[in-house]
């Protein structure tokens, strides 16, 4: 726990609270309903497909495009 940031702990607590009671099958079904998964069509998901519709979405898409160029695949 010492190695985790506050936001890491909050994210894990959120996931446990909302999804901890679900079976693997339930989580799989839920995740496969996500548009990002469906748009990938069995391939790689695009980061921008994970973004919610917000007024600053286009700006966030540009930020992701810039940062993701440096990510390892």
Beta strands, then each sheet from edge to edge (+ up, - down):
end
